[in-house]
Amino acid sequence: MIYLYLFLFEAIVCYFYDAKQLNQRKIFEIHQYKLRISVIKGLLVTAIVAPLWLVMGLRYNVGTDYRAYEDIFRIATRYKKNSYHMEWGYYSLNRIVGSITQNPQIIFLVVAFLIIFFFFKGIEKNNGSMYYGVLSFIGLGYYFYAMNIQRQYIAIMIMLYAVYFLEKKEFKKFLVCIVIATSFHFSAIIWIPVYFAVNYIPAKTFYIGSAVIALLANRFTPYVLGLLASAGFYTGQIIGNEGFFRMRLSISNVIMLGAFMICGMFFNKQLKEQNRNVLRFRPIWLAFLTYSLLYTFGGAGTRIAAYMCPMYFLVISDIINCFDKRTKRMIRVLVTLVLIILMYFVTNHEGNAFLPYQYRMLWG
């Protein structure tokens, strides 16, 4: 029930956040040599971030990789060894936290804060709807998946924040975000070719060319895997973990991504008139191709698609804003109900990885 309470609480708080249009307001700012403090934004931001952070950060034995992350922390703290061959950023984070305390719960709390912080800043920076962003984060299951593969989700949320620099073509700042993200999970390097493909390849060439490449990769998967292993990309899993590359065609993701693409085409004119960046649909297209054709790469394909899927958090509100005011109210209710149902499905049909929810206080 805690997840339902969390969802409903976030729905209420985020509704008021959007109603007051707080994305563009700063909590602290200097105006005419005077410090201005937005108390209402500070309170609402705290109300949004704190529950998401604490439910994730204080969880105990929730998530399939919970014990593995505990072991990583203990080994890094006690023996000063990177026995799991983690990226230097995540390993360093464990060492820093371990130098302060040997309580393993702290690392989950710190990691949860990083994930939620960059998620929130990503929605805010890209002027997305906090209501649809937060509720889709929970309802579509990404909040829970972040409890499983928390290393990569730090990288994913950093790159969600970096979408702003991608759309503004500020490559240097975007590259800095990639470097930081790859220090937590090397797969974030995929954003370098994506940056140039999204910004500089004409639309027809991009969509047709990427589809052809995906078809060829599907047809010649073993050869592509060999090239990836040689380049050091998922080498360990490719060589030593056949189960990681078990084919996993996700019909639900294919349908959902396809629906987003259809909406993007149907509302293309309205989106442009509202100055919405239609380039956001290009990463969604790449995720669609990954789920529909590159499922032959198993977990590797899913991990890559995970970087593109946070675009959902931005384009859902872009699409809904194309409707009239009355219709938007009806859609809000419908989307909220659908997301509650999807959240129930994720939390109850993922091998019981998230239920029952247990927590552990820092002094426990």
C-alpha positions as CSV (number, residue, x, y, z in Angstrom):
1,M,0.0,0.0,0.0
2,I,2.9,2.3,0.6
3,Y,3.4,2.7,-3.2
4,L,-0.3,3.7,-3.7
5,Y,0.0,6.3,-0.9
6,L,3.2,7.6,-2.5
7,F,1.5,7.8,-5.9
8,L,-1.6,9.7,-4.6
9,F,0.5,12.1,-2.5
10,E,2.7,12.9,-5.4
11,A,-0.3,13.5,-7.6
12,I,-1.7,16.1,-5.2
13,V,1.6,17.9,-4.6
14,C,2.6,17.9,-8.3
15,Y,-0.7,19.2,-9.4
16,F,-0.3,22.3,-7.3
17,Y,3.4,22.6,-8.4
18,D,2.2,22.7,-12.1
19,A,-0.7,25.0,-11.3
20,K,1.6,27.6,-9.9
21,Q,4.0,27.2,-12.8
22,L,7.0,26.8,-10.6
23,N,9.5,25.3,-13.1
24,Q,10.9,28.7,-14.0
25,R,11.0,30.1,-10.5
26,K,14.1,29.7,-8.4
27,I,14.0,28.9,-4.7
28,F,16.9,31.3,-4.1
29,E,17.8,34.2,-6.4
30,I,19.5,37.5,-6.2
31,H,17.4,40.5,-7.6
32,Q,18.7,44.0,-7.3
33,Y,21.3,42.9,-4.7
34,K,18.6,41.4,-2.6
35,L,18.1,37.7,-1.8
36,R,14.7,36.5,-2.7
37,I,13.4,33.2,-1.4
38,S,10.4,31.4,-2.9
39,V,9.0,29.7,0.2
40,I,6.1,28.0,-1.7
41,K,8.5,26.4,-4.3
42,G,10.8,25.3,-1.5
43,L,8.0,23.6,0.3
44,L,6.5,21.9,-2.8
45,V,9.9,20.8,-4.0
46,T,10.6,19.2,-0.6
47,A,7.2,17.6,-0.6
48,I,7.8,16.1,-4.1
49,V,11.4,15.0,-3.6
50,A,11.5,13.8,0.0
51,P,8.9,11.0,-0.2
52,L,10.4,9.6,-3.4
53,W,13.9,9.7,-1.9
54,L,13.1,8.2,1.5
55,V,10.9,5.3,0.2
56,M,13.7,4.4,-2.2
57,G,16.6,5.2,0.0
58,L,15.3,3.5,3.2
59,R,14.2,0.3,1.5
60,Y,15.6,-2.9,2.9
61,N,16.0,-6.1,0.8
62,V,13.8,-4.6,-1.9
63,G,15.0,-5.0,-5.5
64,T,16.7,-8.0,-7.1
65,D,20.2,-6.5,-6.7
66,Y,19.9,-5.2,-3.2
67,R,22.3,-7.8,-1.7
68,A,24.8,-7.3,-4.4
69,Y,25.0,-3.6,-3.8
70,E,25.4,-4.3,-0.1
71,D,28.4,-6.6,-0.9
72,I,29.9,-4.0,-3.2
73,F,29.7,-1.4,-0.4
74,R,31.2,-3.7,2.3
75,I,34.1,-4.9,0.1
76,A,34.9,-1.3,-1.0
77,T,34.7,-0.1,2.6
78,R,36.6,-2.9,4.4
79,Y,39.1,-4.1,1.8
80,K,39.4,-1.1,-0.4
81,K,38.9,-3.3,-3.4
82,N,36.8,-2.9,-6.6
83,S,36.1,-6.6,-6.8
84,Y,33.0,-6.2,-9.0
85,H,34.9,-4.0,-11.5
86,M,32.5,-1.1,-11.0
87,E,33.0,2.1,-13.0
88,W,35.2,4.5,-11.0
89,G,32.4,7.0,-10.2
90,Y,30.3,4.4,-8.4
91,Y,33.2,2.8,-6.8
92,S,34.5,6.2,-5.5
93,L,31.0,7.0,-4.2
94,N,31.1,3.8,-2.1
95,R,34.6,4.6,-0.9
96,I,33.6,8.2,0.1
97,V,30.4,7.0,1.9
98,G,32.4,4.2,3.5
99,S,34.9,6.6,4.9
100,I,32.1,8.3,6.8
101,T,30.2,5.2,8.0
102,Q,30.1,1.5,7.4
103,N,26.4,1.3,7.6
104,P,25.4,-0.1,4.2
105,Q,22.0,1.6,4.3
106,I,23.7,4.9,3.8
107,I,24.8,4.0,0.3
108,F,21.2,3.3,-0.7
109,L,20.1,6.6,0.7
110,V,22.9,8.5,-1.1
111,V,22.2,6.7,-4.4
112,A,18.5,7.3,-4.1
113,F,19.1,11.0,-3.5
114,L,21.2,11.3,-6.7
115,I,18.6,9.5,-8.8
116,I,15.7,11.5,-7.5
117,F,17.6,14.8,-7.6
118,F,18.6,14.5,-11.3
119,F,15.2,13.2,-12.2
120,F,13.5,16.2,-10.6
121,K,16.1,18.6,-12.1
122,G,15.6,16.9,-15.5
123,I,11.9,17.6,-15.5
124,E,12.4,21.1,-14.2
125,K,15.3,22.0,-16.5
126,N,13.4,20.8,-19.6
127,N,10.2,22.6,-18.5
128,G,8.2,19.4,-18.3
129,S,5.0,18.8,-16.3
130,M,5.9,17.6,-12.8
131,Y,2.5,16.0,-12.5
132,Y,2.9,13.7,-15.6
133,G,6.6,13.4,-15.2
134,V,6.5,12.1,-11.6
135,L,3.4,10.0,-12.0
136,S,4.7,8.3,-15.2
137,F,8.1,7.7,-13.4
138,I,6.2,5.7,-10.8
139,G,3.3,4.3,-12.8
140,L,5.4,3.0,-15.7
141,G,7.7,1.3,-13.3
142,Y,11.0,3.2,-13.8
143,Y,11.0,4.3,-10.1
144,F,11.0,0.6,-9.2
145,Y,13.5,-0.4,-11.8
146,A,15.8,2.2,-10.3
147,M,15.8,0.0,-7.2
148,N,17.2,-2.9,-9.2
149,I,19.8,-1.3,-11.4
150,Q,20.6,1.8,-9.4
151,R,24.1,2.3,-10.9
152,Q,22.7,2.7,-14.4
153,Y,19.7,4.8,-13.1
154,I,22.1,7.4,-11.8
155,A,23.5,7.7,-15.3
156,I,20.0,7.6,-16.9
157,M,18.8,10.5,-14.8
158,I,22.0,12.6,-15.4
159,M,21.3,12.2,-19.1
160,L,17.6,13.1,-18.6
161,Y,18.9,16.4,-17.1
162,A,21.3,16.7,-20.1
163,V,18.4,16.6,-22.6
164,Y,18.3,20.4,-22.2
165,F,21.8,20.7,-23.6
166,L,21.1,18.2,-26.4
167,E,18.1,20.3,-27.5
168,K,20.1,23.6,-27.2
169,K,23.0,22.0,-29.1
170,E,25.4,22.8,-26.3
171,F,27.7,19.9,-26.9
172,K,30.4,20.8,-24.4
173,K,28.0,20.8,-21.5
174,F,26.3,17.7,-22.9
175,L,29.7,15.9,-23.1
176,V,30.4,16.8,-19.5
177,C,27.2,15.1,-18.5
178,I,28.1,12.0,-20.5
179,V,31.5,11.8,-18.8
180,I,29.9,12.0,-15.4
181,A,27.2,9.5,-16.4
182,T,29.7,7.0,-17.8
183,S,31.6,7.1,-14.5
184,F,28.5,5.4,-13.0
185,H,27.6,3.2,-16.0
186,F,29.7,3.0,-19.2
187,S,26.6,2.4,-21.4
188,A,25.8,6.1,-21.2
189,I,28.4,6.5,-24.0
190,I,25.6,5.7,-26.4
191,W,24.5,9.3,-26.1
192,I,27.5,10.6,-28.2
193,P,26.2,9.1,-31.5
194,V,22.6,9.8,-30.5
195,Y,23.5,13.5,-29.9
196,F,24.7,13.9,-33.5
197,A,22.0,11.7,-35.0
198,V,19.2,13.6,-33.3
199,N,20.5,17.1,-34.1
200,Y,22.2,16.9,-37.4
201,I,20.6,14.1,-39.6
202,P,17.5,15.2,-41.6
203,A,14.3,13.7,-40.4
204,K,13.7,11.2,-43.3
205,T,17.2,10.1,-43.3
206,F,17.2,9.6,-39.6
207,Y,14.0,7.6,-39.4
208,I,14.7,5.4,-42.5
209,G,18.4,5.0,-41.8
210,S,18.0,4.0,-38.2
211,A,15.3,1.5,-39.2
212,V,17.6,-0.1,-41.8
213,I,20.5,-0.2,-39.3
214,A,18.2,-1.9,-36.7
215,L,17.0,-4.4,-39.2
216,L,20.6,-5.3,-40.2
217,A,21.6,-5.5,-36.5
218,N,18.6,-7.9,-35.9
219,R,19.7,-10.0,-38.8
220,F,23.4,-10.2,-37.9
221,T,23.2,-10.0,-34.1
222,P,26.1,-12.5,-33.4
223,Y,28.5,-10.5,-35.5
224,V,27.4,-7.2,-33.9
225,L,27.9,-8.8,-30.4
226,G,31.4,-9.8,-31.5
227,L,32.2,-6.2,-32.5
228,L,30.8,-4.9,-29.2
229,A,32.9,-7.3,-27.1
230,S,36.0,-6.4,-29.0
231,A,35.3,-2.7,-28.3
232,G,34.9,-3.3,-24.6
233,F,31.1,-2.7,-24.5
234,Y,29.4,-5.3,-22.2
235,T,32.4,-7.6,-22.9
236,G,32.1,-9.5,-19.6
237,Q,28.4,-10.2,-20.1
238,I,28.8,-11.1,-23.8
239,I,31.6,-13.6,-23.1
240,G,30.5,-15.0,-19.8
241,N,26.7,-14.5,-19.4
242,E,24.6,-16.0,-22.1
243,G,21.4,-15.4,-20.1
244,F,22.0,-11.7,-20.3
245,F,21.4,-11.9,-24.0
246,R,18.3,-14.0,-23.9
247,M,15.8,-12.6,-26.4
248,R,13.1,-10.6,-24.6
249,L,10.5,-9.2,-26.9
250,S,8.5,-6.7,-24.8
251,I,5.1,-6.3,-26.6
252,S,3.9,-3.7,-24.0
253,N,6.9,-1.4,-24.7
254,V,6.5,-1.8,-28.4
255,I,2.9,-0.8,-28.3
256,M,3.5,2.1,-25.9
257,L,6.4,3.5,-27.9
258,G,4.4,3.0,-31.1
259,A,1.5,4.9,-29.6
260,F,3.9,7.8,-28.7
261,M,5.2,7.9,-32.3
262,I,1.7,8.0,-33.8
263,C,0.8,10.8,-31.4
264,G,4.0,12.6,-32.4
265,M,3.1,12.4,-36.1
266,F,-0.6,13.3,-35.6
267,F,0.2,16.4,-33.4
268,N,3.3,17.4,-35.2
269,K,1.9,20.7,-36.3
270,Q,0.4,21.7,-33.0
271,L,3.6,20.8,-31.2
272,K,5.6,23.1,-33.5
273,E,3.0,25.9,-33.0
274,Q,3.5,25.6,-29.2
275,N,7.3,25.7,-29.6
276,R,7.6,22.1,-28.3
277,N,10.8,20.4,-29.5
278,V,9.7,17.6,-31.8
279,L,13.3,16.2,-31.7
280,R,12.2,14.6,-28.4
281,F,10.4,11.9,-30.5
282,R,13.7,10.8,-32.1
283,P,15.0,9.1,-29.0
284,I,11.6,7.5,-28.5
285,W,11.9,6.2,-32.1
286,L,15.3,4.7,-31.2
287,A,13.7,3.1,-28.1
288,F,10.9,1.7,-30.3
289,L,13.4,0.2,-32.7
290,T,15.4,-1.3,-29.8
291,Y,12.4,-3.0,-28.3
292,S,10.9,-4.1,-31.6
293,L,14.1,-5.3,-33.4
294,L,17.1,-5.2,-31.1
295,Y,15.4,-7.5,-28.5
296,T,17.8,-10.1,-29.9
297,F,20.5,-8.3,-27.8
298,G,18.6,-9.3,-24.6
299,G,19.4,-7.3,-21.5
300,A,21.9,-5.1,-23.4
301,G,19.2,-3.8,-25.7
302,T,16.9,-3.1,-22.7
303,R,19.7,-1.2,-20.9
304,I,20.3,1.0,-24.0
305,A,16.5,1.7,-24.5
306,A,16.3,2.7,-20.8
307,Y,18.3,5.9,-21.6
308,M,15.7,6.9,-24.2
309,C,12.5,6.0,-22.3
310,P,12.7,9.0,-19.8
311,M,11.6,11.0,-22.8
312,Y,8.1,9.7,-21.8
313,F,8.3,12.0,-18.8
314,L,8.5,15.0,-21.1
315,V,6.4,14.2,-24.2
316,I,3.3,13.0,-22.3
317,S,2.6,16.5,-21.2
318,D,3.6,17.9,-24.7
319,I,1.0,15.7,-26.3
320,I,-1.8,16.4,-23.8
321,N,-1.3,20.1,-24.2
322,C,-2.4,19.8,-27.8
323,F,-6.0,19.2,-26.6
324,D,-8.5,21.8,-25.5
325,K,-8.9,22.6,-21.8
326,R,-12.0,20.4,-21.2
327,T,-10.5,17.4,-22.9
328,K,-7.2,17.8,-21.0
329,R,-9.1,17.5,-17.7
330,M,-10.6,14.2,-18.9
331,I,-7.3,12.9,-20.1
332,R,-5.7,13.8,-16.8
333,V,-8.1,11.5,-15.0
334,L,-7.8,8.8,-17.5
335,V,-4.0,8.9,-17.6
336,T,-3.8,8.9,-13.8
337,L,-6.0,5.8,-13.5
338,V,-4.0,4.0,-16.2
339,L,-0.8,4.8,-14.4
340,I,-2.2,3.5,-11.1
341,I,-3.1,0.2,-12.8
342,L,0.3,-0.1,-14.5
343,M,2.0,0.6,-11.1
344,Y,0.0,-2.2,-9.5
345,F,1.0,-4.6,-12.3
346,V,4.7,-3.7,-12.1
347,T,4.9,-4.1,-8.3
348,N,2.9,-7.3,-8.2
349,H,4.2,-9.1,-11.3
350,E,7.9,-8.5,-11.3
351,G,8.9,-11.7,-9.4
352,N,7.9,-10.0,-6.1
353,A,11.1,-7.9,-6.2
354,F,9.3,-4.9,-4.7
355,L,6.8,-6.5,-2.3
356,P,6.6,-6.7,0.5
357,Y,8.1,-3.3,1.1
358,Q,10.5,-3.3,4.0
359,Y,12.5,-0.4,5.4
360,R,15.6,0.0,7.6
361,M,16.4,3.1,9.5
362,L,19.9,4.4,9.5
363,W,20.4,3.5,13.1
364,G,18.8,0.0,12.6
